């Protein structure tokens, strides 16, 4: 029997976290791993104590046809990457890998060419995470070095979306 590779193993865990998402537009899951140990997990949903989009049956960004990667200040959710980061100590994230999976509930497919938003990139940079792995298909993924986000700072020229 062939064993699953470690990146897909941790991506499967991030995908499982998607099942806790309360977003109507996209379901995201994240897992932070350091030295082959899970540091924390996260999924996207409204801040604790606030009504979730699934409870309200409403997504403002969807209603306004906001393009992917833009106007996150309108979103009720704390992103999966952010929830994973705020659930961990910085000392445990320095040099870690963040695994991220996005799922579109309307199409039942993975989010194509997924990427962390500009706000999450800032969280990730400050957390000390070294690498982010994004799932593209059930077995294919992309690895991004966080240092590339530092060196290629899209916020300087106002680039929006991804």
N, C-alpha and C positions, 0 to 999 in steps of 0.2 A: 504494500500500500504506500502510495506516495504522500509525503507530508506536505502540508501547505507551507509556503514560505512565510517568514515572520511578518513582513510588511502586510500581506493579505490577512494574516491572523489578526493583527491589530486593527486593520481596516474593517474586518468583520465585526470587531467589538464596537468600533465607531458607528458602523451601520446599525448595530443593535441599539445604540443610544438614540438613533434617529426615531425609533419607535416611541420615545418619550416626548418628542417634539409636539408643541401645541400650535405650530404655525400652519396656516392653511395654504400658503404659497409654496414653501420649500421646507423640507425636513432635513436638519443637519445634525450630525453627531461628531464628537471629537474625543480623542483619547490622547493623553500625554504619557509618554513612555521614556524612562531613563534606565539604562543598564538592565534592560529586559524586565523591568518592573513597571506596572501601571501606577502612575502618580495620581492622576485624576481623570474624570470623564466629564463631558458636558453635552448638552443639547440645547436647541433654541426654544425659547418660550418667554412669556411675560415675566417681569420681575415678581418675586415672591409677594403674595398678597393681592396682586392685581389680576383682573380678569384676563384669561387667555383668549386668543383669537378663536380657538375652537369653541370656547364657551359663548363668545359674542357672535360667532358665525359671520365674521367680518374681517377683511384685510384691507386697510386703508390704501396701502401701496398698490394692491391689485385693483381696487376701485378707481384709483387715479391713473392706472396704466403706467406706473413708474417703471422705467427700464431697469433691468437687472444691474446691480452694482451701484445704483444711485439712490439718493434721498433716504438714507437709513434713519435719519432723525424722525421720520414719520412712522417707523416700524415700532410696534409694541415690544418686540422680542429682544432679549439679551441673546447674543449669538452664541453658538455652541463653543467656539474657540474661547470667547470671553468667560463663559461659565466654567470651562475646564481650568482656565488660568486662575480665576478668582477662588477656585476650590483647592489650590495648591500653594505651597510655600515656594518662594523664588529660588531658594537654595536647591530645591528638588527639580527645578526646571532648567537650570543652567546646563547647557549641553544636551538637553532632551530632544526628542522627536515628537511632533504633534501629528496625529493621523486624523484626517478630515474626510467625511463622506457627506455628500449632498444628494437628496432624493426629491424628485418632483412628483407629488401625489396625483397630479392630473394625468401625467403620462406614464406613471409607474416606471420611470427610468431614472438613472443617475443624472445629476446636473452635469451637462457637458462643459468641459473646460473650466471646472470649478476653481475658484481662487478666493482667498480671504479678502474681505472688503478692506478699504483703507483704514478704517478704525481698528479692525482686528489685527491688521498688520502692525499697527503701533503697539497694541497689547503684546503681540508675539515678540516683537523686537525687544521691548522692555522686560519681558519675562525671562529672557536668557535662552529661550528655545533656539536650537541650532538649525533644525531642519523641519520642513512640513511635507507630509506625503498626502496627496490628493487622489482619491479613487476616480478612475474614468470608466471602468467596466468592472465586472465581478472579479477579474483577475489582473487588470492593467491599472497602473497608477503612475503618477508623476511625482518626482522629488524636487523640492525647491529649497535652496539654501537661504536662510534668513539674511545672511550677509549680503546677498544679491539685492534684497529689498532696501537695505541700508545704502548700498552703493548706487542703486538706480531708483532714486527717490522721486516717484511720480507726483508727489504732492507739490514739488517745486514748480511744475508747469501746469498744475491744475487738472491733470488727467482724471477723468471720472470713469466709473464702471470698471469692467475687466473683461 
